[in-house]
Amino acid sequence: MSGTTPLKAVLWDFGGVFTSSPFDAFAAYERRQGLPEGFLRKVNTLNPDGNAWARLERAEISLDAFDTIFADEAAALGHRVPGGDVVRLLFGEVRPAMVEALRRIRQHFRTACITNNFGAIGPDAVSAERGATWREVSTLFEFVLESSKVGVRKPEPAIYRMACERLGVTPAEAVFLDDLGINLKSARALGMHTIKVESADQALGELEAITGLTLR
C-alpha cells in the first residue's frame, strides 16, 4: 500500500461487488420491456438525494409508496415502470471468487459491509436459496451497516464515518470497494482508498496490490 498510513480495514459494498451487476439485470429488463437503453439508471440519477430511490434506502417511505413514486418519476421521462419491478432486479447471483477473497482478507484486516438496502424486501424475493446465500456471506463481515436501519445512505459521508468509527480506524486506514463511482468519490474525499468494481478479477487484482495478499 502506498503512503505512510498502514491499512487496517477493508470495507465492501454488497450488490454488484459480491454479486453479479444489477446494471446487467437493468439492461435485460429494459430489453424485455422495450425501454430505451439506460432508462432505469437515468430515472435513478435524477434528484439523486431526494428521489424515490434515495428515500426508500433511508427508510423514509414504504415499498408500496416507492412502487408508485418511482413509477411516476419514470412516467415523467416517458415510460411508466413499477418500482417493485426494479427493486427485484438488485439481488444477483453471488460471485464465489469475491467470497473467497473476503475469507482471506478477514484473517488479516478488519472487515465491514456498507450497503444501501430496503428493509421490506431482500433476495428472498428472487428465491429462498438466493436469500440463504446472501445471508451466509453477510455473516463473514464483522458487521453490515444498512442504510435502511441507520437512516443515511451512500454517498452521504456520515455512513462511511460511522463504519470507520465502529471499526476503530480512520478513513485513511481503510480501503472501500463499490461498483458505483459516486459512492467511491465521497469515500475518497474522506481519505479512504477506493476500488471501483467492474469485474471480480479486476477488483481482486487491485485489492491484492493494496493489501499484499494473494486473494485468488
C-alpha positions as a Markdown table, in Angstrom:
| # | Residue | x | y | z |
|---|---|---|---|---|
| 1 | Met | 0.0 | 0.0 | 0.0 |
| 2 | Ser | 1.4 | 3.4 | -1.0 |
| 3 | Gly | 1.8 | 6.2 | 1.6 |
| 4 | Thr | 2.8 | 6.1 | 5.2 |
| 5 | Thr | -0.6 | 5.1 | 6.8 |
| 6 | Pro | -0.9 | 1.4 | 7.3 |
| 7 | Leu | -4.0 | -0.4 | 6.0 |
| 8 | Lys | -6.2 | -1.7 | 8.8 |
| 9 | Ala | -9.6 | -2.3 | 7.3 |
| 10 | Val | -11.3 | -3.4 | 4.1 |
| 11 | Leu | -14.9 | -2.1 | 3.6 |
| 12 | Trp | -17.2 | -3.5 | 1.0 |
| 13 | Asp | -20.4 | -2.8 | -0.8 |
| 14 | Phe | -22.5 | -5.9 | -1.4 |
| 15 | Gly | -24.7 | -5.8 | -4.5 |
| 16 | Gly | -22.5 | -5.5 | -7.6 |
| 17 | Val | -19.4 | -6.4 | -5.6 |
| 18 | Phe | -20.2 | -9.8 | -4.1 |
| 19 | Thr | -22.9 | -10.4 | -6.7 |
| 20 | Ser | -23.5 | -10.0 | -10.4 |
| 21 | Ser | -24.0 | -6.4 | -11.5 |
| 22 | Pro | -27.6 | -5.1 | -11.1 |
| 23 | Phe | -26.9 | -2.9 | -14.2 |
| 24 | Asp | -26.8 | -6.1 | -16.3 |
| 25 | Ala | -30.2 | -7.0 | -14.8 |
| 26 | Phe | -31.4 | -3.5 | -15.6 |
| 27 | Ala | -30.3 | -3.8 | -19.2 |
| 28 | Ala | -32.0 | -7.2 | -19.6 |
| 29 | Tyr | -35.3 | -5.8 | -18.1 |
| 30 | Glu | -35.1 | -2.8 | -20.5 |
| 31 | Arg | -34.7 | -5.1 | -23.5 |
| 32 | Arg | -37.6 | -7.3 | -22.3 |
| 33 | Gln | -39.9 | -4.2 | -21.8 |
| 34 | Gly | -38.8 | -2.3 | -24.9 |
| 35 | Leu | -37.4 | 0.6 | -22.8 |
| 36 | Pro | -34.6 | 2.8 | -24.0 |
| 37 | Glu | -31.1 | 1.6 | -23.1 |
| 38 | Gly | -30.0 | 3.1 | -19.7 |
| 39 | Phe | -33.5 | 4.3 | -18.9 |
| 40 | Leu | -33.7 | 2.8 | -15.3 |
| 41 | Arg | -30.3 | 4.3 | -14.4 |
| 42 | Lys | -31.5 | 7.7 | -15.8 |
| 43 | Val | -34.5 | 7.7 | -13.5 |
| 44 | Asn | -32.3 | 6.9 | -10.5 |
| 45 | Thr | -29.9 | 9.7 | -11.2 |
| 46 | Leu | -32.4 | 12.5 | -11.3 |
| 47 | Asn | -32.7 | 14.3 | -8.0 |
| 48 | Pro | -30.3 | 11.6 | -6.5 |
| 49 | Asp | -30.6 | 12.8 | -2.9 |
| 50 | Gly | -34.4 | 13.2 | -2.8 |
| 51 | Asn | -35.9 | 10.8 | -5.4 |
| 52 | Ala | -37.9 | 7.7 | -4.6 |
| 53 | Trp | -34.8 | 5.5 | -4.6 |
| 54 | Ala | -32.9 | 7.7 | -2.1 |
| 55 | Arg | -36.0 | 7.9 | 0.2 |
| 56 | Leu | -36.5 | 4.2 | 0.2 |
| 57 | Glu | -32.9 | 3.5 | 1.1 |
| 58 | Arg | -33.2 | 5.8 | 4.1 |
| 59 | Ala | -36.4 | 4.1 | 5.1 |
| 60 | Glu | -38.4 | 7.3 | 4.7 |
| 61 | Ile | -41.1 | 5.7 | 2.5 |
| 62 | Ser | -42.6 | 2.2 | 2.3 |
| 63 | Leu | -42.0 | -0.2 | -0.5 |
| 64 | Asp | -45.6 | 0.3 | -1.6 |
| 65 | Ala | -45.1 | 4.1 | -1.8 |
| 66 | Phe | -41.8 | 3.5 | -3.7 |
| 67 | Asp | -43.6 | 1.4 | -6.2 |
| 68 | Thr | -45.9 | 4.3 | -7.1 |
| 69 | Ile | -43.5 | 7.2 | -6.7 |
| 70 | Phe | -40.8 | 5.6 | -8.8 |
| 71 | Ala | -43.4 | 4.8 | -11.5 |
| 72 | Asp | -44.4 | 8.4 | -11.5 |
| 73 | Glu | -40.8 | 9.5 | -11.8 |
| 74 | Ala | -40.3 | 7.1 | -14.7 |
| 75 | Ala | -43.5 | 8.2 | -16.4 |
| 76 | Ala | -42.3 | 11.8 | -16.3 |
| 77 | Leu | -39.4 | 10.6 | -18.5 |
| 78 | Gly | -41.8 | 8.8 | -20.9 |
| 79 | His | -42.2 | 5.3 | -19.6 |
| 80 | Arg | -44.1 | 4.1 | -16.6 |
| 81 | Val | -42.2 | 1.4 | -14.7 |
| 82 | Pro | -43.4 | -0.1 | -11.3 |
| 83 | Gly | -40.8 | 0.5 | -8.6 |
| 84 | Gly | -41.3 | -3.0 | -7.3 |
| 85 | Asp | -40.1 | -4.5 | -10.6 |
| 86 | Val | -36.8 | -2.5 | -10.3 |
| 87 | Val | -36.1 | -3.5 | -6.7 |
| 88 | Arg | -36.3 | -7.2 | -7.6 |
| 89 | Leu | -33.5 | -6.7 | -10.2 |
| 90 | Leu | -31.0 | -5.9 | -7.5 |
| 91 | Phe | -30.5 | -9.3 | -6.0 |
| 92 | Gly | -28.0 | -11.0 | -8.3 |
| 93 | Glu | -26.0 | -14.3 | -8.0 |
| 94 | Val | -23.1 | -14.4 | -5.6 |
| 95 | Arg | -19.6 | -14.3 | -7.0 |
| 96 | Pro | -17.6 | -17.2 | -5.4 |
| 97 | Ala | -14.2 | -15.5 | -6.1 |
| 98 | Met | -15.2 | -12.5 | -4.1 |
| 99 | Val | -16.4 | -14.5 | -1.2 |
| 100 | Glu | -13.2 | -16.5 | -1.1 |
| 101 | Ala | -11.3 | -13.2 | -1.1 |
| 102 | Leu | -13.3 | -12.0 | 1.9 |
| 103 | Arg | -12.5 | -15.1 | 3.8 |
| 104 | Arg | -8.8 | -14.5 | 3.3 |
| 105 | Ile | -9.0 | -10.8 | 3.9 |
| 106 | Arg | -10.7 | -11.2 | 7.3 |
| 107 | Gln | -7.7 | -13.2 | 8.6 |
| 108 | His | -5.6 | -10.1 | 8.3 |
| 109 | Phe | -7.8 | -7.0 | 8.3 |
| 110 | Arg | -10.9 | -5.6 | 9.9 |
| 111 | Thr | -13.9 | -6.0 | 7.6 |
| 112 | Ala | -17.4 | -4.5 | 7.3 |
| 113 | Cys | -20.1 | -4.0 | 4.6 |
| 114 | Ile | -21.7 | -0.7 | 3.8 |
| 115 | Thr | -24.9 | -1.3 | 1.8 |
| 116 | Asn | -27.8 | 0.8 | 0.6 |
| 117 | Asn | -30.8 | -1.5 | 1.1 |
| 118 | Phe | -34.5 | -1.7 | 1.8 |
| 119 | Gly | -36.0 | -3.2 | 5.0 |
| 120 | Ala | -39.1 | -4.5 | 3.3 |
| 121 | Ile | -37.6 | -6.7 | 0.6 |
| 122 | Gly | -34.5 | -8.7 | 0.1 |
| 123 | Pro | -33.0 | -11.6 | -2.0 |
| 124 | Asp | -35.7 | -13.9 | -0.9 |
| 125 | Ala | -37.9 | -12.1 | -3.4 |
| 126 | Val | -35.9 | -14.0 | -6.0 |
| 127 | Ser | -35.7 | -17.3 | -4.2 |
| 128 | Ala | -35.2 | -18.8 | -0.8 |
| 129 | Glu | -31.9 | -20.2 | -2.0 |
| 130 | Arg | -30.7 | -16.8 | -3.1 |
| 131 | Gly | -31.7 | -15.3 | 0.3 |
| 132 | Ala | -29.9 | -18.0 | 2.2 |
| 133 | Thr | -26.7 | -17.5 | 0.1 |
| 134 | Trp | -26.7 | -13.7 | 0.7 |
| 135 | Arg | -27.2 | -14.2 | 4.4 |
| 136 | Glu | -24.3 | -16.7 | 4.6 |
| 137 | Val | -22.0 | -14.2 | 3.0 |
| 138 | Ser | -23.2 | -11.4 | 5.3 |
| 139 | Thr | -22.1 | -13.4 | 8.4 |
| 140 | Leu | -18.4 | -13.1 | 7.2 |
| 141 | Phe | -18.3 | -9.4 | 8.0 |
| 142 | Glu | -17.7 | -8.0 | 11.4 |
| 143 | Phe | -20.9 | -6.1 | 10.8 |
| 144 | Val | -23.2 | -4.9 | 8.0 |
| 145 | Leu | -24.1 | -1.2 | 8.0 |
| 146 | Glu | -27.5 | -1.0 | 6.3 |
| 147 | Ser | -28.9 | 2.4 | 5.1 |
| 148 | Ser | -32.5 | 1.3 | 5.9 |
| 149 | Lys | -31.5 | 0.9 | 9.5 |
| 150 | Val | -29.2 | 3.8 | 10.2 |
| 151 | Gly | -31.1 | 6.4 | 8.2 |
| 152 | Val | -28.2 | 7.5 | 6.0 |
| 153 | Arg | -27.0 | 6.1 | 2.7 |
| 154 | Lys | -24.1 | 6.1 | 0.4 |
| 155 | Pro | -22.8 | 8.5 | -0.9 |
| 156 | Glu | -23.5 | 10.5 | 2.3 |
| 157 | Pro | -20.2 | 10.9 | 4.2 |
| 158 | Ala | -21.8 | 10.1 | 7.5 |
| 159 | Ile | -22.3 | 6.4 | 6.7 |
| 160 | Tyr | -18.5 | 6.0 | 5.9 |
| 161 | Arg | -17.6 | 7.8 | 9.1 |
| 162 | Met | -20.0 | 5.6 | 11.0 |
| 163 | Ala | -18.3 | 2.4 | 9.7 |
| 164 | Cys | -14.8 | 3.6 | 10.4 |
| 165 | Glu | -15.8 | 4.6 | 14.0 |
| 166 | Arg | -17.3 | 1.2 | 14.7 |
| 167 | Leu | -14.1 | -0.5 | 13.4 |
| 168 | Gly | -11.9 | 1.9 | 15.3 |
| 169 | Val | -10.0 | 3.1 | 12.2 |
| 170 | Thr | -9.5 | 6.3 | 10.4 |
| 171 | Pro | -10.7 | 6.7 | 6.8 |
| 172 | Ala | -7.0 | 6.8 | 5.7 |
| 173 | Glu | -6.6 | 3.3 | 7.2 |
| 174 | Ala | -9.3 | 1.8 | 5.1 |
| 175 | Val | -10.0 | 0.8 | 1.5 |
| 176 | Phe | -13.5 | 0.7 | 0.2 |
| 177 | Leu | -14.9 | -1.4 | -2.8 |
| 178 | Asp | -18.0 | -0.4 | -4.6 |
| 179 | Asp | -19.4 | -0.7 | -8.1 |
| 180 | Leu | -20.6 | 3.0 | -8.2 |
| 181 | Gly | -18.2 | 5.8 | -8.8 |
| 182 | Ile | -20.4 | 8.3 | -7.0 |
| 183 | Asn | -20.1 | 6.2 | -3.8 |
| 184 | Leu | -16.4 | 6.0 | -4.1 |
| 185 | Lys | -16.0 | 9.7 | -4.7 |
| 186 | Ser | -17.4 | 10.5 | -1.2 |
| 187 | Ala | -15.3 | 7.8 | 0.4 |
| 188 | Arg | -12.2 | 9.1 | -1.3 |
| 189 | Ala | -12.9 | 12.7 | -0.2 |
| 190 | Leu | -12.7 | 11.4 | 3.4 |
| 191 | Gly | -9.3 | 10.0 | 2.8 |
| 192 | Met | -10.2 | 6.3 | 2.0 |
| 193 | His | -8.5 | 4.3 | -0.6 |
| 194 | Thr | -11.1 | 3.1 | -3.2 |
| 195 | Ile | -11.5 | 0.4 | -5.8 |
| 196 | Lys | -14.3 | 0.5 | -8.4 |
| 197 | Val | -15.5 | -3.0 | -9.0 |
| 198 | Glu | -16.0 | -3.6 | -12.7 |
| 199 | Ser | -15.4 | -7.3 | -12.5 |
| 200 | Ala | -14.3 | -9.8 | -9.8 |
| 201 | Asp | -10.9 | -10.4 | -11.4 |
| 202 | Gln | -10.1 | -6.7 | -11.9 |
| 203 | Ala | -11.2 | -5.7 | -8.4 |
| 204 | Leu | -9.2 | -8.6 | -6.8 |
| 205 | Gly | -6.1 | -7.6 | -8.7 |
| 206 | Glu | -6.3 | -4.1 | -7.3 |
| 207 | Leu | -7.0 | -5.3 | -3.8 |
| 208 | Glu | -4.1 | -7.7 | -3.9 |
| 209 | Ala | -1.8 | -4.8 | -4.9 |
| 210 | Ile | -3.1 | -2.7 | -1.9 |
| 211 | Thr | -3.1 | -5.5 | 0.7 |
| 212 | Gly | -0.1 | -7.5 | -0.4 |
| 213 | Leu | -2.2 | -10.7 | -0.1 |
| 214 | Thr | -2.9 | -13.4 | -2.6 |
| 215 | Leu | -6.7 | -13.5 | -2.9 |
| 216 | Arg | -7.2 | -15.8 | -5.9 |
